[in-house]
């Protein structure tokens, strides 16, 4: 996984509560076996009209938010069915972090295991960021996982909390395989002392 330490990027407001994984990445796009290539289908049913053309009313299609890498989301983001593809789609589209007041548990767990940062702030703080991103052209946020802090260039600053194990995994870019490989020498020693019975 790519380590997450500090990121500054253009912020886009998705002012909708209970955004589920079926909207983040619709079921018809789950046939791929790679983890890449899902970004083009992110929020497909909102980004595209029935004729396949871009919906100009959807926020991610606004030219001012092109290249955004920080998503400001409504509460209970990532609810719905369990699909790791939702995180893959967000990452592949270019998002490094999602800021919201609450996240669905399975989605949050999938995010951690894929190096994608979810930041929990209060509803008032999230609403302030939403308004700033709507009002200020080119609005950027700095998400600092080392300091557990979100800030902008206009005086906003807020701290967030995260359990230390999750924070360490994100800072060091450790997924489950990476965590296991940290104990490679102990595993090899155990295997040497306990040969497989079928050999």
Secondary structure, 3 states (H helix, E strand, C coil): CCCCCEEEEEEEEECCCCCEHHHHCCHHHCCCCCCCCCHHHCCHHHHECCCCCECCCCHHHCHHHCCCCEEEECCCECECCCCCHHHHHHHHHCCCEEEECCECHHHHHHHHHCCCEEEECCHHHHHHHHHHHHHCCCCEEEEECCCCEEECCCCCEEECCCCHHHHHHHHHCCCHHHHHHCCHHHHHHHHHHCCCCCC
